[in-house]
Amino acid sequence: MVKKMSMLALAGLLALPATTFAGAGKTPQDLESKIEELARQLDALKAQLAEQSEAMTEYSDKVNDMDDLLEEKSESWDLAARFTFYGDFRARGDFYSASNVFDAGTPLLMTGMANGQPTFATQAMGDQENDTILTNRFRLNMRVKATENVEFKGRLAMYKAWGMQSTPDNLAGGFPIFDGNVTRTPNDSALYVDRAFVNWNNIGGLPMWFSIGRRPTTDGPPAHLRMGNDTRMATPSAYFDYPFDGLTLGYAWDWNAEAMGTSRLRFCYGRGFENGLQYDQDTNPYPLDDTDFGGFSWDVMKQGSRFLNLQFFGIYNLFNYPNFQSDLVRLGASQPQEDGGFGAQKDLGQMYHTTGIFMDKVNNFNYFLAGGWSHTDPNGNGMFNDYFGMSSGQTGLNTDSEDGYSVYAGIRYDFEDLGLKLGAEYNYGSQYWVAFTPGHDELYMSKLATRGNAYELYMIYDLPTGEAISKYAKTFIRLGWQYYDYNYSGGFDWNVKPYDLDDDKDALQALGLNPVESAHQVYLTFEAYF
């Protein structure tokens, strides 16, 4: 525009002398003077145009540089935008009080006879109680696509008790930290890999996928109801609450019936224990094999909130105790070494597990019904061994198969206008029931591993914290009460016979065992998802 105006002005100046000279009768001297003046003006215009051209060139270079910079930034932004981060934080407080089979001062652990009377080595302690224990849990999720059909998902987790950089006494059923409960039991303030796996989807253009890595196998359905989540949080049902490394091959389809919705069938494999390099079995009387999981998880139907899942898996070369990260000494060259009261590691045979769950929602009323069956197939080392029988000179070694079962039911009503949810749950486990739940979220004892009755009432209240910034965002408190009423000793233990807490007191006393008979637990959480 500036250049165009300058050219018009120049044309006007060139035309002006001729017009003026013709109209006014000026002398040649006047004309020469006027031409000189016009020449000076022309030189000034040329200089001005040169300056404008230089400025335009400099501006154009800056625009080009900015375009290059924006393009570079855009590419970097596109790479960074592939990553999705989200997470949650939970502060929790618990009160726990338990009553044991024997009162304080009751003699325990029979060591022999004196004057016709049994002698005991120790006395029972008083009832267990912790008036307050406070914990923090932080989890950071990440997901990113490598290609159109390959996606990585991961989660880091920190879980610790206030004022501690180690696990407080008697948490997680008294077990130390191991691969099946790390990130699930309060420990230290380090971030550990809780989940890390890669999904290859749409294999061959089919609704089929392959997944491998640290599996999403904790807090399965129906746990999300009482934990305040809208959707399921894991592949297996809550009866299998065990972080492990493995793989999945799955296939999905549509039933083409509105009532049935979609279906997914998965084959799952995992390793629960790696035996490492072993010595010759001729010099090692206790051979130790890898412990592997294998089975199927079938979402028979999923239509909206209606969900039916069946799960079948086997545990092969089941260990007697896991490889604890604390102080368990592995097998030596020839003789097993005992440590921490758990004894030498060895495998005991196979265990098989079947569970099913159906859940739905009618208006604001959620409900579910679940059941489980466990079956042991021990080798010569036995499972559920009667150590009282051994101490009495009997065999006590149980190489028979044992069956256990569990039933689990719950309801939740949502008062959506109030942001309030009220729920209740109940589960029962038989004498030989085994729930594979070392990764449970109950702080002390796994609710679903109870051999007896367990009750829970809870309330979830969505806090009025303003508009959600992301689709993951929500903030709520959760208040709950749990009551455990045990009929048999043990839970997540297939080594020792589950002794009847009423009829087998002599055996428990002689073995020095004083298991929990009943327990109350109250918890309050503050949870933020972001």
C-alpha positions as CSV (number, residue, x, y, z in Angstrom):
1,M,0.0,0.0,0.0
2,V,2.8,2.4,0.9
3,K,4.6,1.6,-2.3
4,K,1.5,2.2,-4.4
5,M,0.8,5.6,-2.8
6,S,4.5,6.6,-3.4
7,M,4.2,5.8,-7.1
8,L,1.0,7.9,-7.4
9,A,2.7,10.8,-5.7
10,L,5.7,10.5,-8.1
11,A,3.4,10.5,-11.1
12,G,1.7,13.6,-9.8
13,L,5.0,15.4,-9.4
14,L,6.1,14.6,-12.9
15,A,2.8,15.8,-14.4
16,L,2.8,19.0,-12.4
17,P,5.6,21.0,-14.2
18,A,4.0,20.5,-17.6
19,T,0.6,21.6,-16.4
20,T,2.0,24.6,-14.6
21,F,4.4,25.7,-17.4
22,A,1.6,25.5,-20.0
23,G,-0.8,27.5,-17.9
24,A,1.3,30.3,-16.5
25,G,3.9,31.1,-19.1
26,K,7.0,30.6,-16.9
27,T,10.5,31.3,-18.1
28,P,13.1,28.6,-18.8
29,Q,15.0,29.6,-15.6
30,D,11.8,29.0,-13.6
31,L,11.4,25.6,-15.3
32,E,14.9,24.5,-14.6
33,S,14.6,25.5,-10.9
34,K,11.4,23.6,-10.7
35,I,13.0,20.5,-12.3
36,E,15.8,20.6,-9.8
37,E,13.3,20.8,-7.0
38,L,11.4,17.8,-8.4
39,A,14.7,15.9,-8.8
40,R,15.4,16.4,-5.1
41,Q,12.0,15.3,-4.2
42,L,12.4,12.2,-6.4
43,D,15.7,11.3,-4.7
44,A,14.0,11.6,-1.3
45,L,11.1,9.4,-2.4
46,K,13.7,6.8,-3.7
47,A,15.4,6.8,-0.4
48,Q,12.1,6.4,1.4
49,L,11.1,3.5,-0.8
50,A,14.5,1.9,-0.2
51,E,14.0,2.2,3.6
52,Q,10.5,0.7,3.3
53,S,11.8,-2.1,1.1
54,E,14.5,-2.9,3.7
55,A,11.9,-2.9,6.5
56,M,9.6,-5.1,4.6
57,T,12.4,-7.6,3.9
58,E,13.3,-7.6,7.6
59,Y,9.7,-8.1,8.6
60,S,9.3,-11.0,6.1
61,D,12.4,-12.7,7.5
62,K,11.0,-12.4,11.0
63,V,7.7,-13.9,9.8
64,N,9.5,-16.8,8.2
65,D,11.6,-17.4,11.3
66,M,8.4,-17.4,13.4
67,D,6.7,-19.8,11.0
68,D,9.7,-22.2,11.4
69,L,9.6,-21.8,15.1
70,L,5.9,-22.5,15.3
71,E,6.3,-25.5,13.1
72,E,9.0,-26.8,15.3
73,K,7.0,-26.1,18.5
74,S,3.9,-27.7,16.9
75,E,5.8,-30.9,16.2
76,S,7.1,-31.0,19.7
77,W,3.7,-30.3,21.1
78,D,2.2,-33.1,19.0
79,L,4.8,-35.6,20.4
80,A,4.0,-34.5,24.0
81,A,0.3,-34.5,23.4
82,R,0.4,-38.3,22.8
83,F,0.9,-38.8,26.5
84,T,-2.0,-38.8,28.9
85,F,-1.4,-38.4,32.6
86,Y,-3.9,-38.7,35.4
87,G,-3.9,-40.0,38.9
88,D,-5.4,-40.0,42.4
89,F,-4.4,-39.3,46.0
90,R,-6.0,-40.8,49.1
91,A,-5.5,-39.9,52.7
92,R,-7.0,-42.5,55.0
93,G,-7.5,-43.0,58.7
94,D,-8.4,-46.4,60.3
95,F,-9.4,-47.6,63.7
96,Y,-9.0,-51.4,64.3
97,S,-9.9,-53.6,67.3
98,A,-9.7,-57.4,67.4
99,S,-10.6,-60.0,69.9
100,N,-8.6,-63.2,69.9
101,V,-9.6,-66.7,70.7
102,F,-7.6,-66.7,74.0
103,D,-7.6,-64.0,76.6
104,A,-4.4,-62.4,77.9
105,G,-2.4,-64.8,80.1
106,T,-3.7,-68.0,78.7
107,P,-0.8,-70.5,78.4
108,L,0.2,-71.3,74.8
109,L,2.6,-73.7,72.9
110,M,2.7,-77.0,74.8
111,T,6.3,-78.2,75.2
112,G,5.8,-81.4,77.2
113,M,4.4,-82.9,80.3
114,A,5.4,-82.4,84.0
115,N,3.7,-84.2,86.9
116,G,1.0,-85.3,84.5
117,Q,0.3,-81.8,83.4
118,P,1.2,-80.1,80.1
119,T,3.8,-77.4,80.2
120,F,3.6,-74.3,78.0
121,A,6.3,-72.0,76.7
122,T,4.5,-68.7,76.6
123,Q,1.3,-66.8,77.4
124,A,-1.3,-65.2,75.1
125,M,-1.0,-61.5,74.6
126,G,-3.9,-59.1,75.1
127,D,-6.4,-58.2,72.4
128,Q,-5.1,-56.3,69.3
129,E,-6.1,-52.6,68.8
130,N,-4.9,-49.6,66.9
131,D,-6.8,-46.5,67.8
132,T,-5.5,-44.6,64.8
133,I,-3.4,-45.3,61.8
134,L,-3.1,-42.7,59.0
135,T,-1.9,-43.5,55.5
136,N,-1.2,-41.6,52.2
137,R,-1.5,-43.2,48.8
138,F,-0.5,-41.5,45.6
139,R,-0.9,-43.1,42.1
140,L,0.1,-41.7,38.8
141,N,-1.3,-43.2,35.6
142,M,0.2,-42.8,32.1
143,R,-1.0,-44.0,28.7
144,V,0.5,-43.3,25.3
145,K,0.2,-44.8,21.8
146,A,3.3,-46.0,20.0
147,T,1.5,-46.8,16.8
148,E,-2.2,-46.8,15.7
149,N,-2.8,-50.1,17.4
150,V,-0.1,-50.3,20.0
151,E,-0.6,-48.6,23.3
152,F,1.4,-48.5,26.6
153,K,-0.3,-48.1,30.0
154,G,1.4,-47.7,33.3
155,R,0.8,-46.7,36.9
156,L,3.3,-45.7,39.6
157,A,2.2,-45.9,43.2
158,M,3.4,-44.7,46.7
159,Y,1.6,-46.0,49.8
160,K,2.9,-45.3,53.3
161,A,1.8,-44.8,56.8
162,W,2.2,-41.4,58.5
163,G,5.5,-41.2,60.4
164,M,6.9,-44.5,58.9
165,Q,9.3,-45.5,56.1
166,S,8.5,-49.2,56.6
167,T,5.5,-51.3,57.1
168,P,3.8,-51.0,60.5
169,D,3.5,-54.2,62.5
170,N,0.8,-56.8,61.6
171,L,-0.5,-55.1,58.4
172,A,-1.4,-57.2,55.4
173,G,-2.2,-60.2,57.6
174,G,1.3,-60.1,59.1
175,F,3.0,-60.9,55.8
176,P,6.1,-58.9,54.8
177,I,6.3,-57.1,51.5
178,F,6.5,-59.4,48.4
179,D,5.6,-59.3,44.8
180,G,1.9,-59.9,45.3
181,N,1.3,-57.1,47.7
182,V,3.9,-54.4,46.9
183,T,2.2,-51.0,46.3
184,R,-0.8,-52.5,48.1
185,T,0.6,-52.5,51.6
186,P,1.8,-49.3,53.3
187,N,5.6,-49.3,53.1
188,D,7.9,-46.3,52.3
189,S,7.6,-43.1,50.3
190,A,9.1,-44.5,47.1
191,L,7.2,-44.7,43.8
192,Y,7.0,-48.3,42.6
193,V,5.8,-49.7,39.3
194,D,2.3,-50.9,40.0
195,R,1.2,-51.5,36.4
196,A,3.2,-51.4,33.2
197,F,1.9,-53.2,30.1
198,V,1.6,-52.9,26.3
199,N,-1.6,-53.6,24.4
200,W,-1.5,-54.6,20.7
201,N,-5.1,-54.1,19.5
202,N,-7.0,-54.9,16.3
203,I,-4.7,-57.8,15.4
204,G,-5.2,-58.7,11.7
205,G,-8.1,-56.2,11.6
206,L,-10.0,-58.4,14.1
207,P,-11.4,-57.5,17.5
208,M,-8.5,-59.3,19.1
209,W,-5.7,-58.1,21.3
210,F,-2.5,-59.1,22.9
211,S,-1.2,-57.6,26.2
212,I,2.0,-58.2,28.1
213,G,3.7,-56.7,31.2
214,R,2.8,-55.9,34.8
215,R,-0.9,-56.7,34.8
216,P,-4.0,-54.6,35.9
217,T,-5.1,-57.3,38.3
218,T,-6.2,-55.4,41.5
219,D,-9.5,-53.9,42.6
220,G,-11.5,-55.9,40.1
221,P,-15.4,-55.9,40.1
222,P,-17.4,-55.3,42.2
223,A,-14.7,-53.4,44.2
224,H,-15.3,-50.2,42.2
225,L,-18.8,-49.8,43.8
226,R,-17.6,-49.3,47.3
227,M,-14.4,-47.5,46.2
228,G,-16.3,-44.7,44.5
229,N,-15.3,-45.5,40.9
230,D,-17.7,-45.5,38.0
231,T,-16.2,-48.4,36.1
232,R,-14.3,-51.6,36.8
233,M,-10.7,-51.1,37.6
234,A,-9.2,-54.5,36.7
235,T,-9.6,-57.5,34.5
236,P,-10.2,-60.3,37.1
237,S,-12.9,-60.3,39.7
238,A,-12.1,-59.1,43.3
239,Y,-11.6,-62.8,44.4
240,F,-8.3,-62.6,42.5
241,D,-6.5,-59.5,43.9
242,Y,-2.9,-60.1,43.1
243,P,-0.4,-57.9,41.2
244,F,1.7,-60.1,38.9
245,D,3.6,-60.1,35.6
246,G,2.1,-61.9,32.7
247,L,0.2,-61.7,29.4
248,T,-3.3,-61.8,28.0
249,L,-4.7,-62.8,24.6
250,G,-8.3,-61.7,24.1
251,Y,-11.1,-61.7,21.6
252,A,-14.3,-59.5,21.7
253,W,-17.6,-59.8,19.9
254,D,-21.2,-58.4,19.9
255,W,-24.0,-60.8,20.7
256,N,-26.3,-58.8,18.3
257,A,-29.0,-58.9,21.0
258,E,-29.8,-55.7,22.9
259,A,-30.2,-57.6,26.2
260,M,-26.8,-59.3,25.9
261,G,-24.6,-56.4,24.6
262,T,-20.9,-57.3,24.1
263,S,-18.7,-60.1,25.2
264,R,-14.9,-60.6,25.8
265,L,-12.9,-63.8,26.3
266,R,-9.4,-63.6,27.6
267,F,-6.7,-66.2,28.1
268,C,-4.4,-65.0,30.9
269,Y,-1.0,-66.3,32.0
270,G,1.3,-65.0,34.7
271,R,4.3,-65.9,36.9
272,G,3.8,-65.6,40.7
273,F,7.3,-66.8,41.6
274,E,10.6,-67.3,39.8
275,N,12.7,-70.1,41.3
276,G,16.0,-68.9,39.8
277,L,19.0,-71.2,39.2
278,Q,18.5,-74.4,41.1
279,Y,21.0,-76.9,42.6
280,D,21.0,-80.6,41.6
281,Q,17.9,-82.2,43.2
282,D,20.0,-85.1,44.4
283,T,21.6,-82.8,46.9
284,N,18.5,-80.7,47.5
285,P,15.7,-82.5,49.3
286,Y,13.3,-79.6,48.7
287,P,13.1,-78.8,45.0
288,L,11.6,-75.5,44.1
289,D,9.8,-74.8,40.8
290,D,8.4,-71.7,39.2
291,T,4.9,-70.8,40.3
292,D,2.6,-70.0,37.3
293,F,-1.0,-68.8,36.8
294,G,-3.1,-69.7,33.9
295,G,-6.8,-69.5,33.0
296,F,-9.7,-67.6,31.4
297,S,-11.6,-64.5,32.3
298,W,-14.9,-64.3,30.3
299,D,-17.1,-61.2,30.2
300,V,-20.1,-63.2,29.2
301,M,-22.2,-60.1,28.7
302,K,-21.9,-56.4,29.2
303,Q,-24.8,-54.1,28.4
304,G,-24.7,-50.7,30.1
305,S,-24.5,-51.4,33.9
306,R,-25.5,-55.1,33.4
307,F,-22.4,-57.3,33.7
308,L,-21.7,-61.0,34.0
309,N,-18.2,-62.4,34.4
310,L,-16.9,-66.0,34.8
311,Q,-13.3,-66.7,35.8
312,F,-11.4,-69.9,35.8
313,F,-7.7,-70.3,36.6
314,G,-5.1,-72.7,38.0
315,I,-2.0,-72.1,40.1
316,Y,0.7,-74.5,39.2
317,N,3.6,-75.5,41.5
318,L,2.1,-73.3,44.3
319,F,4.7,-72.1,46.8
320,N,4.2,-72.6,50.5
321,Y,5.2,-69.0,51.2
322,P,6.2,-66.3,48.7
323,N,9.6,-64.9,48.3
324,F,9.5,-62.1,50.8
325,Q,11.6,-59.0,50.1
326,S,12.6,-58.6,53.7
327,D,14.7,-61.4,55.1
328,L,13.8,-64.8,53.8
329,V,16.9,-66.8,53.0
330,R,16.7,-68.8,49.8
331,L,17.7,-72.5,49.7
332,G,21.3,-73.3,50.2
333,A,23.5,-75.9,48.4
334,S,22.2,-78.9,50.4
335,Q,20.0,-78.0,53.3
336,P,17.0,-75.6,53.6
337,Q,17.4,-72.7,55.9
338,E,14.6,-71.4,58.0
339,D,14.1,-67.7,58.5
340,G,11.5,-65.3,60.0
341,G,9.4,-68.2,61.2
342,F,8.2,-69.1,57.7
343,G,10.5,-72.0,57.0
344,A,12.1,-73.1,53.8
345,Q,10.4,-72.5,50.5
346,K,9.0,-75.4,48.5
347,D,6.1,-76.1,46.2
348,L,3.0,-77.9,47.3
349,G,1.1,-78.8,44.1
350,Q,-1.7,-77.2,42.3
351,M,-4.7,-75.1,43.2
352,Y,-7.8,-74.4,41.0
353,H,-10.2,-71.5,41.3
354,T,-13.5,-70.6,39.8
355,T,-15.5,-67.4,40.4
356,G,-18.6,-65.7,39.0
357,I,-20.2,-62.3,39.4
358,F,-23.4,-60.7,38.2
359,M,-24.1,-57.0,38.7
360,D,-26.6,-54.5,37.5
361,K,-28.2,-51.1,38.2
362,V,-31.9,-50.4,38.3
363,N,-32.5,-46.6,38.4
364,N,-30.3,-45.6,41.4
365,F,-30.1,-49.0,42.9
366,N,-26.8,-51.0,42.3
367,Y,-26.5,-54.7,43.3
368,F,-24.3,-57.6,42.7
369,L,-24.0,-61.3,43.6
370,A,-20.8,-63.3,43.4
371,G,-19.5,-66.7,44.3
372,G,-16.2,-68.6,44.4
373,W,-14.9,-72.2,44.6
374,S,-11.4,-73.2,45.4
375,H,-9.9,-76.7,45.0
376,T,-6.5,-78.0,46.1
377,D,-4.5,-80.7,44.5
378,P,-1.4,-81.2,46.8
379,N,1.7,-83.2,46.1
380,G,3.6,-85.1,48.8
381,N,4.4,-82.0,50.8
382,G,0.6,-81.6,51.5
383,M,-1.6,-78.6,51.9
384,F,-3.7,-77.6,55.0
385,N,-1.5,-79.8,57.1
386,D,-2.6,-80.6,60.7
387,Y,0.5,-79.7,62.7
388,F,-1.3,-80.5,65.9
389,G,-1.6,-84.1,64.6
390,M,2.1,-84.1,63.8
391,S,3.0,-82.8,67.3
392,S,0.8,-85.6,68.7
393,G,2.7,-88.3,66.9
394,Q,0.1,-88.6,64.1
395,T,0.9,-88.1,60.4
396,G,-0.9,-84.7,60.1
397,L,0.3,-84.4,56.5
398,N,-2.8,-83.7,54.4
399,T,-2.3,-84.8,50.8
400,D,-6.1,-85.0,50.1
401,S,-7.8,-82.4,47.9
402,E,-9.9,-79.9,49.8
403,D,-12.8,-77.8,48.5
404,G,-13.8,-74.3,49.7
405,Y,-16.5,-71.9,48.7
406,S,-17.5,-68.3,49.2
407,V,-20.6,-66.2,48.6
408,Y,-20.5,-62.4,48.3
409,A,-23.3,-59.9,47.8
410,G,-23.8,-56.1,48.0
411,I,-26.0,-53.2,47.3
412,R,-25.6,-49.4,46.8
413,Y,-28.1,-46.7,46.5
414,D,-27.2,-43.4,44.9
415,F,-28.8,-40.2,46.0
416,E,-27.6,-38.3,42.9
417,D,-29.2,-34.9,43.9
418,L,-27.3,-35.0,47.2
419,G,-24.0,-36.5,45.8
420,L,-24.4,-39.3,48.4
421,K,-24.1,-43.1,48.0
422,L,-25.0,-45.6,50.7
423,G,-23.9,-49.2,50.4
424,A,-23.8,-52.6,52.3
425,E,-21.9,-55.8,51.6
426,Y,-21.7,-59.3,53.1
427,N,-19.4,-62.3,52.3
428,Y,-19.0,-65.7,53.8
429,G,-16.1,-68.2,53.4
430,S,-16.1,-71.9,54.3
431,Q,-13.4,-73.8,56.2
432,Y,-11.1,-74.5,53.3
433,W,-11.9,-71.4,51.2
434,V,-8.9,-69.7,49.6
435,A,-9.2,-66.2,48.1
436,F,-6.1,-65.3,46.2
437,T,-6.1,-61.7,47.5
438,P,-2.7,-60.6,48.9
439,G,-3.2,-57.3,47.1
440,H,-6.4,-56.5,49.0
441,D,-7.2,-52.9,50.2
442,E,-8.4,-53.7,53.7
443,L,-5.2,-52.7,55.5
444,Y,-5.2,-55.6,57.9
445,M,-7.0,-58.7,56.8
446,S,-8.5,-59.5,53.4
447,K,-12.2,-59.3,53.6
448,L,-12.8,-61.8,50.9
449,A,-10.4,-64.3,52.4
450,T,-12.5,-64.5,55.6
451,R,-13.3,-68.0,56.7
452,G,-16.5,-67.0,58.4
453,N,-18.6,-63.9,58.0
454,A,-17.7,-60.3,57.0
455,Y,-20.0,-57.3,57.0
456,E,-19.5,-53.8,55.7
457,L,-21.5,-50.6,55.7
458,Y,-20.2,-47.5,53.9
459,M,-21.1,-44.0,52.7
460,I,-19.6,-42.0,49.8
461,Y,-20.1,-38.3,49.6
462,D,-19.1,-36.2,46.6
463,L,-17.6,-32.9,47.9
464,P,-18.9,-29.7,46.4
465,T,-15.5,-28.5,45.1
466,G,-16.6,-26.8,41.9
467,E,-16.7,-27.7,38.2
468,A,-14.5,-30.6,37.2
469,I,-11.4,-29.6,35.2
470,S,-11.0,-33.0,33.4
471,K,-13.0,-36.1,32.8
472,Y,-11.0,-37.9,35.5
473,A,-11.7,-35.3,38.2
474,K,-13.7,-36.0,41.3
475,T,-13.3,-35.5,45.0
476,F,-15.1,-37.4,47.8
477,I,-14.9,-38.8,51.3
478,R,-15.7,-42.4,52.1
479,L,-16.7,-43.5,55.6
480,G,-17.1,-47.2,56.3
481,W,-17.4,-49.9,59.1
482,Q,-16.4,-53.5,58.8
483,Y,-17.0,-56.4,61.1
484,Y,-15.2,-59.7,60.8
485,D,-16.6,-62.8,62.5
486,Y,-14.2,-65.7,62.0
487,N,-15.3,-69.4,62.2
488,Y,-11.9,-70.9,61.3
489,S,-8.3,-69.8,61.6
490,G,-6.2,-68.6,58.6
491,G,-6.9,-66.7,55.4
492,F,-4.8,-66.7,52.3
493,D,-3.0,-69.6,53.9
494,W,-3.0,-73.1,52.4
495,N,-0.2,-74.5,54.6
496,V,-2.0,-75.0,57.9
497,K,-5.3,-76.7,58.6
498,P,-8.1,-74.0,59.2
499,Y,-8.8,-75.0,62.8
500,D,-12.3,-74.5,64.2
501,L,-12.1,-71.6,66.6
502,D,-14.7,-73.3,68.9
503,D,-14.0,-77.0,68.6
504,D,-10.2,-77.0,68.1
505,K,-9.0,-74.7,70.9
506,D,-6.8,-77.5,72.4
507,A,-5.0,-77.8,69.1
508,L,-4.6,-74.0,68.8
509,Q,-3.3,-73.7,72.4
510,A,-0.8,-76.6,71.9
511,L,0.5,-75.0,68.7
512,G,0.9,-71.6,70.3
513,L,-1.7,-70.0,68.0
514,N,-4.1,-67.3,69.1
515,P,-5.9,-66.3,65.9
516,V,-8.4,-63.4,65.7
517,E,-11.9,-64.4,66.5
518,S,-13.7,-61.1,65.6
519,A,-12.7,-57.6,64.6
520,H,-14.1,-54.2,64.1
521,Q,-12.6,-51.7,61.6
522,V,-13.7,-48.1,60.9
523,Y,-12.1,-46.1,58.1
524,L,-12.4,-42.6,56.7
525,T,-10.9,-41.4,53.5
526,F,-10.4,-38.2,51.6
527,E,-9.9,-39.0,47.9
528,A,-9.1,-36.8,44.9
529,Y,-8.9,-38.0,41.3
530,F,-7.3,-35.7,38.8
